[in-house]
Amino acid sequence: STIDAMAMTTQTPLILLLALWCATASLFLVVPTAQAFVVAPLSHPQLQLFASNGDDGPDTSNHLSHSDIEWRLRPPEGTSRMGRLKIKLGANILRLNSKLKGGDLPPVLCPKGGRALLEAYYKEPGQRKKKIARFGITTSRGPSSAEIDTTIRKTYSIDPPPLVATIAAIIYMFVEPDYRRRNVGPLALEVISAIQSVQAVDFTVLVADDNGTGGLVKWYEENGYSKAPLLQNILGSPDNQFGIAMISPVKVEKGFFDKCLIKWW
């Protein structure tokens, strides 16, 4: 009948939207807000991490802030063009679904697969916006171990339940030479910690590779990281072969995502 036909016509866009949402929502990993020592259902293999920053000067006269930088969370290097298009489509459908239903999305969404690329964009006065830094990170809650538990206990005087504390990693940090010593590195550490906080991660780990000079290790220590010698093998740097293993608690200030613009996908 005419009425039935009208009803089917009205429902078709909704059915199509639901089908697209089901097909694309599975591309993203949505987890509860970070909490201390949540049980980690996910794991990822050993990683060799080589984190450097080139952002270690005392001059603060030309420092940038979060209000100066646009952060973009992207699929990791090596993602196919089709894979990128699927993730972008999925993100837009999730946004549309949230808008139609009046619900709130998390401040960031990370794709399944365990890794992501964080990029920093900045616009100099009178110039076009350009990419000034990039950072490789993991976004899945990695498995715990006895070495991680012992490190947490000795470093932070915390006694976590066995094999429950979760970790994620910084794989690398790169700031363009013209923008080093402008506070980009510390800002990136804050953003990475906030992103991993949304993924219910407890601690961030990395390997600081400074060719034995100690400068980079000191820089990370000044930004909240501690040496973690028990994690050298786990992080792929036995006997300090590729640098010093380090660890820091994940943290995010209240209202951080209001002052920090992170575009995802």
C-alpha positions in Angstrom: 0.0 0.0 0.0 1.0 3.6 -0.3 1.3 3.9 3.5 3.6 0.8 3.7 5.7 2.2 0.8 6.1 5.5 2.6 7.1 3.7 5.8 9.7 1.7 4.0 11.1 4.8 2.3 11.4 6.5 5.7 13.1 3.6 7.3 15.6 3.0 4.5 18.1 5.7 5.5 17.9 4.6 9.1 18.6 1.0 8.1 21.4 2.0 5.9 22.9 4.2 8.6 22.7 1.3 11.1 24.4 -1.1 8.7 27.2 1.4 8.0 27.6 2.1 11.7 27.9 -1.7 12.5 30.4 -2.1 9.7 32.6 0.7 10.7 32.3 1.0 14.5 34.2 -2.3 14.7 37.3 -0.4 13.3 37.7 1.5 16.6 38.7 0.4 20.0 36.5 2.0 22.7 37.4 1.4 26.3 36.4 2.9 29.6 38.1 6.0 31.0 41.5 5.2 32.5 41.5 3.8 36.0 44.3 2.4 38.1 45.3 -1.1 37.2 42.4 -2.2 35.0 42.6 -5.8 33.7 44.1 -5.7 30.2 42.3 -7.9 27.6 44.6 -6.9 24.8 48.3 -7.6 24.2 50.9 -6.7 21.6 54.3 -8.2 20.8 57.7 -7.0 22.0 58.5 -3.6 20.5 61.9 -1.9 19.9 61.3 1.7 20.9 63.7 4.5 19.9 62.4 7.7 21.3 64.2 11.0 20.7 63.0 14.6 20.8 65.5 17.3 19.9 63.6 19.7 22.1 65.8 20.1 25.1 66.8 23.8 25.4 66.2 26.2 28.3 65.1 29.1 26.2 61.4 29.7 26.7 61.0 33.0 24.8 59.4 31.3 21.7 57.8 28.3 23.4 54.5 27.0 21.8 51.4 26.0 23.8 48.5 23.8 23.1 46.5 26.8 21.9 49.1 27.2 19.1 49.1 23.6 17.9 46.5 21.4 16.1 47.1 17.8 17.0 45.9 15.1 14.5 45.6 11.4 15.4 46.2 9.3 12.3 46.4 5.7 11.3 50.0 4.4 11.6 52.5 4.5 8.8 52.0 1.6 6.4 48.2 1.8 6.5 46.8 1.4 3.0 44.9 4.1 1.3 41.7 1.9 1.5 42.4 1.3 5.2 42.6 5.0 5.8 39.4 5.7 3.9 37.6 3.0 5.9 38.7 4.5 9.2 37.8 8.1 8.1 34.4 6.9 7.0 33.9 5.0 10.2 34.8 8.1 12.3 32.4 10.3 10.4 29.6 7.8 10.8 30.2 7.6 14.5 30.1 11.4 14.7 26.9 11.5 12.8 25.3 8.8 14.9 26.3 10.7 18.0 24.9 13.9 16.7 21.6 12.3 15.7 21.2 10.6 19.1 22.5 13.5 21.1 25.2 11.4 22.7 28.8 12.2 23.6 31.8 10.6 21.9 35.1 10.1 23.8 37.5 12.9 23.2 39.6 10.6 21.0 39.0 7.3 19.3 41.8 4.9 18.4 41.6 2.3 15.7 41.9 -1.4 16.4 45.4 -2.7 15.6 47.3 -1.2 18.5 49.2 1.7 16.9 48.6 5.3 15.8 50.5 8.3 14.4 50.2 11.6 16.3 51.0 14.7 14.2 51.5 18.3 15.3 50.5 21.2 13.0 51.4 24.9 13.4 50.6 28.1 11.5 53.3 30.7 11.5 51.9 34.3 11.1 51.3 35.0 7.4 52.0 31.4 6.4 50.1 28.2 5.8 49.6 25.6 8.5 52.3 22.9 8.3 53.3 19.7 10.0 56.1 20.3 12.5 56.3 17.0 14.4 55.2 13.4 14.4 55.1 10.7 17.1 54.5 7.0 16.8 52.6 5.5 19.7 50.8 2.3 20.7 47.1 2.6 21.7 46.3 -0.9 23.0 46.7 -1.8 26.6 49.8 -4.0 26.6 50.2 -7.0 28.9 51.7 -6.7 32.3 54.6 -8.8 33.7 56.5 -9.5 36.9 59.1 -7.0 35.7 56.6 -4.3 35.3 55.0 -5.0 38.7 58.4 -4.8 40.4 59.3 -1.6 38.5 56.1 0.1 39.6 56.6 -1.1 43.2 60.2 0.1 43.4 59.7 3.4 41.5 56.3 4.6 42.8 55.9 2.7 46.1 52.7 1.2 44.7 51.9 -2.4 45.2 49.6 -3.4 42.3 47.7 -6.7 42.1 49.9 -9.2 40.2 49.9 -8.8 36.4 47.2 -6.2 36.3 48.9 -2.9 35.6 48.6 -1.9 31.9 51.2 -0.2 29.7 51.4 1.5 26.3 54.5 2.8 24.5 56.0 5.7 22.7 57.7 4.2 19.7 59.4 7.3 18.4 59.3 11.1 18.6 60.4 13.5 15.9 60.3 17.3 15.8 61.3 19.3 12.7 64.7 21.0 13.4 63.2 24.5 13.0 60.8 23.8 15.9 63.0 22.1 18.3 63.6 23.9 21.7 60.1 25.4 21.3 58.3 23.1 23.9 56.8 20.8 21.3 58.2 17.7 23.0 56.7 18.3 26.4 53.4 19.2 24.9 53.5 16.0 22.9 54.1 13.9 26.0 51.0 15.5 27.6 48.9 14.7 24.5 50.2 11.1 24.3 49.5 10.5 28.0 46.0 11.9 27.5 45.3 9.7 24.5 46.6 6.6 26.3 44.5 7.6 29.4 41.3 7.4 27.3 42.5 3.9 26.4 42.5 2.9 30.1 46.3 2.6 30.1 48.2 3.0 33.5 51.8 3.6 32.4 53.7 4.8 29.3 57.0 3.2 28.5 59.8 4.0 26.0 63.5 3.6 25.2 65.5 6.8 25.2 68.3 6.5 22.6 70.8 9.3 23.1 74.0 7.4 22.1 75.1 7.3 25.7 75.3 11.1 26.2 72.6 11.1 28.9 71.0 14.3 27.6 67.9 12.7 26.3 67.4 10.5 29.4 67.7 13.6 31.6 65.2 15.4 29.4 62.7 12.6 29.9 63.4 12.6 33.7 62.6 16.3 33.7 59.3 15.5 32.0 58.2 12.9 34.5 59.9 9.7 33.4 62.0 7.3 35.5 64.6 4.8 34.4 63.3 1.2 34.4 66.3 -1.2 34.1 64.1 -4.2 34.6 62.2 -3.4 31.4 65.3 -3.3 29.1 64.7 -6.8 27.7 60.9 -6.4 27.5 61.3 -3.2 25.4 63.8 -4.7 23.0 67.0 -3.1 24.4 69.0 -5.7 26.3 72.1 -4.4 28.0 71.0 -0.9 27.0 71.9 -1.8 23.4 69.4 0.7 21.9 69.0 3.0 24.8 67.6 3.3 28.3 64.1 1.9 29.2 61.9 4.5 31.0 58.4 4.6 32.5 55.9 7.2 33.5 52.4 7.1 35.0 49.6 8.0 32.5 47.9 11.2 33.6 45.5 13.8 32.2 44.4 17.1 33.8 40.7 17.8 34.2 39.5 19.9 31.2 42.6 19.0 29.2 40.6 18.2 26.1 38.9 21.6 26.3 42.2 23.4 25.8 43.9 21.0 23.5 42.6 20.4 20.0 43.0 16.8 18.9 41.4 15.9 15.5 41.0 12.2 15.0 40.7 10.5 11.6 
